[in-house]
């Protein structure tokens, strides 16, 4: 009888050395045992002439894999894959969604880093599209599993990234693995670590070995024998970070953590023209002059923040401009929209010299003259009702 060694994958699928699915040949209890013992299975003959699946060393399985696939064939496959990647990247602009405004270079770099399984750090101000870009990559690479973890919202990093300890009468004390443990064992998965700079220091310490390209493992100390969970092949980690003195609740990424990311993509605020494009695409019914007013107000604050003597300390993000366009679309006036969406972000400390007063004066320049129609559906006769409550 020819010896057969199989490996049981995370979804309890068994494959032989040639990569063929042989799940049906391996009993369920044998597959569960192999996963529990982190070993391969060998088909052996018993004294009575029957066959039985016994534990085998994973190294033996890997040796058979190398024999099953000749080196020349492996090299040919690699060359084909390299050509596929290059060809894919040359056409990946077609996969970028219209609602994501990002330069072609940064989009290709983001896609390339994901295909290569690199750790990616996306930086930029709040509301500039970092999370959206990461989600868009997952959508473009259809078929790859996507996992989202908000590191900034993790109050207990060990329970979120490793798991919780429970007790039952049947099992006694046991550890229920976190979703993150499953995620890192999913081949070619895309894992988004959102708001990394808002994470607890314990979360960073846990992620150190996971993100290190020379280690790529997670050790579960809470379990007996402290099993080591290895990161599956092709897994890509995409982290988002707000960097700057404006974000007081964030932590400064130390060099050790920063070095874990081979690819850094800087997301910048949209230009005025790009902002207009985004708002028109999102709310096409809103008048062009109102959309341009929102874009110009937002662009002015962004330029002020970057100037040597800024009049304001924060800028209006694209997230806010989209909300403003939404209010206009729902019948709010530009003055009401500014009152609801702009002024709360600017301090009124300092009276006439405050940031809020500055923004009120800025917005005033874009308000319509008396008797002018401000919303797309407002007729001349409607202007007599301007004093009524909305």
C-alpha positions as CSV (number, residue, x, y, z in Angstrom):
1,X,0.0,0.0,0.0
2,X,1.4,3.4,-0.9
3,X,1.8,5.7,2.1
4,X,-0.6,8.7,2.0
5,X,0.0,11.7,4.2
6,X,-2.6,14.5,4.3
7,X,-2.9,17.9,5.9
8,X,-6.1,19.2,7.5
9,X,-6.7,22.9,6.8
10,X,-8.5,25.4,9.0
11,X,-11.9,24.7,7.4
12,X,-11.3,21.0,8.2
13,X,-10.6,20.3,4.5
14,X,-8.0,17.5,4.1
15,X,-5.5,17.7,1.1
16,X,-2.8,15.3,0.0
17,X,0.7,16.2,-1.0
18,X,-0.4,17.0,-4.5
19,X,-3.0,19.5,-3.2
20,X,-6.0,17.3,-4.1
21,X,-9.0,17.5,-1.8
22,X,-9.3,14.1,0.0
23,X,-11.7,15.2,2.8
24,X,-14.2,12.5,2.1
25,X,-11.5,9.8,2.7
26,X,-10.6,11.1,6.2
27,X,-13.2,10.6,9.0
28,X,-14.4,13.7,10.8
29,X,-13.0,12.6,14.2
30,X,-9.5,12.1,12.6
31,X,-9.6,15.6,11.1
32,X,-10.6,17.1,14.4
33,X,-7.7,15.3,16.1
34,X,-5.2,16.5,13.6
35,X,-6.3,20.1,14.1
36,X,-6.2,19.7,17.9
37,X,-2.7,18.1,17.8
38,X,-1.4,20.4,15.0
39,X,-0.1,17.5,13.0
40,X,-0.6,15.7,9.7
41,X,-2.3,12.3,9.2
42,X,-0.7,9.2,7.8
43,X,-2.8,6.3,6.4
44,X,-1.4,3.1,8.0
45,X,-2.2,-0.6,7.9
46,X,-3.2,-2.3,11.1
47,X,-2.4,-5.9,12.1
48,X,-5.8,-7.0,11.1
49,X,-5.4,-5.7,7.6
50,X,-7.5,-2.6,8.0
51,X,-6.4,1.0,7.3
52,X,-6.3,3.6,10.0
53,X,-5.4,7.4,10.1
54,X,-2.6,8.0,12.5
55,X,-0.8,11.2,13.6
56,X,2.2,12.2,11.4
57,X,4.8,14.9,11.5
58,X,4.0,18.0,9.4
59,X,7.6,17.9,8.2
60,X,7.0,14.6,6.5
61,X,4.0,16.1,4.7
62,X,6.1,19.0,3.5
63,X,8.7,16.7,2.2
64,X,6.1,14.8,0.1
65,X,4.8,18.1,-1.2
66,X,8.3,19.0,-2.6
67,X,8.5,15.6,-4.2
68,X,5.1,15.9,-5.8
69,X,5.8,19.2,-7.4
70,X,9.2,19.3,-9.3
71,X,11.3,22.4,-8.9
72,X,11.1,23.3,-12.6
73,X,7.3,23.2,-12.4
74,X,7.3,25.3,-9.3
75,X,9.5,27.9,-11.0
76,X,7.2,28.0,-14.0
77,X,4.2,28.5,-11.8
78,X,5.9,31.3,-10.0
79,X,6.8,33.0,-13.3
80,X,3.2,32.7,-14.4
81,X,2.0,34.2,-11.2
82,X,4.5,37.1,-11.5
83,X,3.2,37.9,-14.9
84,X,-0.4,37.7,-13.7
85,X,0.4,40.2,-10.9
86,X,2.1,42.6,-13.3
87,X,-0.7,42.4,-15.8
88,X,-3.4,42.8,-13.1
89,X,-1.7,45.9,-11.7
90,X,-1.5,47.5,-15.1
91,X,-5.3,47.3,-15.3
92,X,-6.3,47.7,-11.6
93,X,-7.4,51.4,-12.2
94,X,-10.6,49.9,-13.6
95,X,-11.4,48.3,-10.3
96,X,-11.3,51.6,-8.3
97,X,-14.8,52.6,-7.3
98,X,-16.0,56.0,-8.4
99,X,-16.8,57.2,-4.9
100,X,-13.2,56.7,-3.8
101,X,-11.0,59.6,-4.9
102,X,-7.4,58.7,-4.8
103,X,-4.4,59.2,-7.1
104,X,-3.8,56.3,-9.6
105,X,-0.3,55.9,-8.2
106,X,-1.5,55.4,-4.6
107,X,-4.3,53.1,-5.7
108,X,-1.8,50.9,-7.6
109,X,0.6,50.9,-4.7
110,X,-2.1,50.0,-2.3
111,X,-3.3,47.1,-4.6
112,X,0.3,45.9,-5.2
113,X,1.1,45.9,-1.5
114,X,-2.1,43.9,-0.8
115,X,-1.3,41.3,-3.5
116,X,2.2,40.9,-2.1
117,X,0.9,40.4,1.5
118,X,2.7,43.5,2.8
119,X,1.7,45.3,6.0
120,X,0.2,48.7,5.0
121,X,-0.1,51.8,7.1
122,X,-2.5,54.5,5.9
123,X,-2.0,57.9,7.4
124,X,-3.8,61.2,7.0
125,X,-6.3,63.5,8.7
126,X,-9.7,62.3,9.9
127,X,-12.4,61.9,7.2
128,X,-10.0,61.8,4.2
129,X,-11.0,58.2,3.1
130,X,-8.4,55.9,4.8
131,X,-11.0,53.3,5.9
132,X,-12.9,53.6,2.6
133,X,-9.7,53.0,0.6
134,X,-9.0,49.8,2.6
135,X,-12.5,48.5,2.2
136,X,-12.4,49.3,-1.5
137,X,-9.3,47.2,-2.0
138,X,-11.1,44.2,-0.4
139,X,-14.1,44.8,-2.7
140,X,-11.8,45.0,-5.8
141,X,-10.0,41.8,-4.8
142,X,-13.3,39.8,-4.8
143,X,-13.0,36.5,-3.2
144,X,-10.6,37.5,-0.4
145,X,-12.1,37.5,3.1
146,X,-12.2,40.8,4.8
147,X,-12.0,41.3,8.6
148,X,-12.4,44.6,10.4
149,X,-11.1,45.4,13.9
150,X,-11.3,48.8,15.5
151,X,-8.2,48.9,17.6
152,X,-9.1,52.3,19.0
153,X,-12.3,50.9,20.5
154,X,-10.5,48.0,22.2
155,X,-10.8,48.3,26.0
156,X,-9.5,44.8,26.6
157,X,-6.9,44.0,23.9
158,X,-6.3,40.4,25.1
159,X,-10.0,39.5,24.8
160,X,-10.3,41.2,21.4
161,X,-7.1,39.8,19.8
162,X,-6.7,36.5,21.7
163,X,-9.9,35.5,23.4
164,X,-11.8,35.1,26.7
165,X,-11.4,32.5,29.4
166,X,-14.7,30.8,30.2
167,X,-15.8,27.9,32.5
168,X,-18.4,25.2,31.9
169,X,-19.3,22.0,33.8
170,X,-18.4,19.8,30.8
171,X,-15.2,21.4,29.6
172,X,-14.0,23.1,32.8
173,X,-11.9,26.2,32.1
174,X,-11.4,26.9,28.5
175,X,-10.4,29.8,26.2
176,X,-12.9,30.9,23.5
177,X,-10.7,32.2,20.7
178,X,-11.3,35.7,19.4
179,X,-12.3,36.4,15.8
180,X,-8.8,37.8,15.3
181,X,-7.3,34.4,15.8
182,X,-9.5,33.0,13.0
183,X,-8.7,35.9,10.8
184,X,-4.9,35.5,10.8
185,X,-5.3,31.8,10.0
186,X,-7.4,32.6,6.9
187,X,-5.1,32.4,3.8
188,X,-5.1,35.6,1.7
189,X,-7.3,37.5,4.2
190,X,-7.3,41.3,4.3
191,X,-7.4,42.4,7.9
192,X,-8.1,46.1,8.7
193,X,-6.7,47.4,11.9
194,X,-8.6,50.7,12.2
195,X,-7.5,53.6,14.4
196,X,-4.2,52.0,15.3
197,X,-2.9,55.1,17.0
198,X,-5.8,55.1,19.4
199,X,-5.0,51.5,20.5
200,X,-3.9,50.5,24.0
201,X,-0.2,49.7,24.5
202,X,-1.1,46.1,25.2
203,X,-2.7,45.8,21.8
204,X,0.5,47.0,20.2
205,X,2.6,44.5,22.2
206,X,0.3,41.6,21.1
207,X,0.5,42.8,17.4
208,X,4.3,43.1,17.5
209,X,5.0,39.4,16.6
210,X,2.0,39.2,14.3
211,X,3.1,42.0,12.1
212,X,6.8,41.2,12.1
213,X,7.6,39.6,8.7
214,X,10.2,37.4,10.2
215,X,7.9,36.0,13.0
216,X,4.2,36.3,12.0
217,X,2.7,34.4,14.9
218,X,0.4,34.8,17.9
219,X,1.0,32.9,21.1
220,X,-2.0,32.1,23.3
221,X,-0.6,31.9,26.8
222,X,-4.1,31.4,28.3
223,X,-4.3,27.9,26.7
224,X,-2.6,24.7,27.9
225,X,0.8,24.2,26.3
226,X,0.6,27.9,25.0
227,X,0.0,27.1,21.3
228,X,1.5,29.3,18.7
229,X,-0.8,30.4,15.9
230,X,1.0,31.2,12.7
231,X,-0.3,33.8,10.3
232,X,-1.5,32.2,7.1
233,X,0.1,32.8,3.7
234,X,-1.0,35.9,1.8
235,X,-2.5,37.6,4.8
236,X,-2.4,41.4,4.5
237,X,-2.7,43.8,7.4
238,X,-3.9,47.3,6.6
239,X,-3.8,49.8,9.5
240,X,-5.1,53.4,9.6
241,X,-3.6,56.1,11.8
242,X,-4.3,59.7,12.6
243,X,-0.9,61.4,13.1
244,X,-0.6,65.0,14.5
245,X,-0.9,67.2,17.5
246,X,-4.6,67.8,16.6
247,X,-5.5,64.3,17.6
248,X,-5.1,64.4,21.4
249,X,-6.5,61.0,22.1
250,X,-4.0,59.2,19.9
251,X,-0.6,57.6,20.8
252,X,2.6,58.3,19.0
253,X,3.7,55.2,17.0
254,X,7.1,54.1,18.2
255,X,9.7,53.2,15.7
256,X,9.4,49.5,16.4
257,X,5.7,49.5,15.5
258,X,6.3,51.8,12.5
259,X,9.0,49.4,11.2
260,X,6.4,46.6,11.0
261,X,4.8,48.4,8.0
262,X,6.7,48.1,4.8
263,X,4.2,50.2,2.9
264,X,3.0,53.6,4.0
265,X,0.2,55.3,2.0
266,X,-0.4,59.0,2.9
267,X,-4.0,60.0,2.3
268,X,-4.4,63.8,1.8
269,X,-7.5,65.9,1.9
270,X,-9.3,66.3,-1.4
271,X,-8.6,69.3,-3.6
272,X,-11.4,71.7,-4.2
273,X,-12.2,70.2,-7.6
274,X,-12.1,66.7,-6.3
275,X,-14.4,67.7,-3.5
276,X,-16.9,69.1,-6.0
277,X,-16.7,65.9,-8.0
278,X,-17.4,63.8,-4.9
279,X,-20.3,65.9,-3.7
280,X,-21.9,66.0,-7.1
281,X,-21.6,62.3,-7.5
282,X,-23.1,61.7,-4.0
283,X,-26.0,64.2,-4.3
284,X,-26.5,65.1,-7.9
285,X,-29.8,67.0,-7.2
286,X,-28.0,69.7,-5.2
287,X,-27.3,72.9,-7.1
288,X,-23.8,73.3,-8.4
289,X,-23.2,76.7,-6.8
290,X,-24.1,75.3,-3.4
291,X,-21.7,72.3,-3.9
292,X,-19.0,74.7,-4.9
293,X,-19.6,76.8,-1.9
294,X,-19.1,73.8,0.4
295,X,-16.0,72.7,-1.4
296,X,-14.5,76.2,-1.2
297,X,-15.2,76.6,2.5
298,X,-13.6,73.3,3.3
299,X,-10.6,74.0,1.0
300,X,-10.1,77.3,2.8
301,X,-9.9,75.7,6.2
302,X,-7.4,73.1,4.9
303,X,-5.2,75.8,3.5
304,X,-5.4,77.8,6.8
305,X,-4.3,74.8,8.8
306,X,-1.2,74.4,6.6
307,X,-0.3,78.1,6.7
308,X,2.3,79.7,8.9
309,X,-0.2,81.8,10.8
310,X,-3.4,79.7,10.8
311,X,-6.7,81.4,11.7
312,X,-8.2,78.0,12.6
313,X,-6.7,74.9,14.2
314,X,-8.8,72.2,12.5
315,X,-10.2,71.7,9.0
316,X,-13.4,70.5,7.5
317,X,-13.1,66.9,6.4
318,X,-14.8,65.2,3.4
319,X,-16.9,63.3,5.8
320,X,-18.4,66.7,7.0
321,X,-18.8,68.1,3.5
322,X,-20.8,65.0,2.4
323,X,-23.1,65.5,5.5
324,X,-23.5,69.1,4.5
325,X,-24.5,68.2,1.0
326,X,-27.0,65.7,2.5
327,X,-28.6,68.4,4.5
328,X,-28.9,70.7,1.5
329,X,-30.4,67.8,-0.4
330,X,-33.0,67.4,2.4
331,X,-34.1,71.0,2.2
332,X,-31.8,72.8,4.7
333,X,-30.4,76.2,3.8
334,X,-26.7,76.8,3.6
335,X,-26.9,78.9,6.7
336,X,-28.7,76.1,8.6
337,X,-26.2,73.6,7.3
338,X,-23.3,75.6,8.5
339,X,-24.9,76.1,11.9
340,X,-25.3,72.3,12.3
341,X,-22.1,71.0,10.6
342,X,-19.4,73.6,10.7
343,X,-19.6,75.9,13.8
344,X,-19.6,73.1,16.5
345,X,-16.1,72.1,15.3
346,X,-14.6,75.6,16.0
347,X,-14.1,77.2,19.4
348,X,-16.0,80.4,20.4
349,X,-13.3,81.3,23.0
350,X,-12.0,84.8,22.4
351,X,-15.2,86.5,21.3
352,X,-14.7,88.4,18.1
353,X,-11.3,86.9,17.6
354,X,-12.5,83.3,18.1
355,X,-12.3,80.6,15.4
356,X,-16.1,80.4,15.3
357,X,-16.4,84.1,14.5
358,X,-13.8,83.7,11.7
359,X,-15.8,80.8,10.3
360,X,-19.1,82.7,10.5
361,X,-17.5,85.5,8.5
362,X,-16.2,83.0,6.0
363,X,-19.5,81.3,5.5
364,X,-21.3,84.7,5.2
365,X,-19.5,85.3,1.9
366,X,-21.3,82.3,0.4
367,X,-24.8,82.9,1.7
368,X,-27.3,84.1,-1.0
369,X,-28.4,87.7,-1.2
370,X,-31.8,88.5,0.1
371,X,-34.5,87.2,-2.1
372,X,-32.2,84.7,-3.9
373,X,-33.0,81.1,-4.2
374,X,-30.7,78.9,-2.2
375,X,-31.9,75.3,-2.7
376,X,-32.7,73.6,-6.1
377,X,-36.5,73.5,-5.4
378,X,-37.0,76.9,-3.8
379,X,-39.0,79.2,-6.1
380,X,-39.3,83.0,-6.0
381,X,-42.6,82.8,-4.1
382,X,-41.0,80.7,-1.4
383,X,-38.7,83.5,-0.3
384,X,-41.6,85.1,1.5
385,X,-41.5,82.3,4.0
386,X,-37.8,82.7,4.9
387,X,-38.6,83.7,8.5
388,X,-40.6,80.6,9.2
389,X,-39.0,77.7,11.1
390,X,-37.8,74.7,9.0
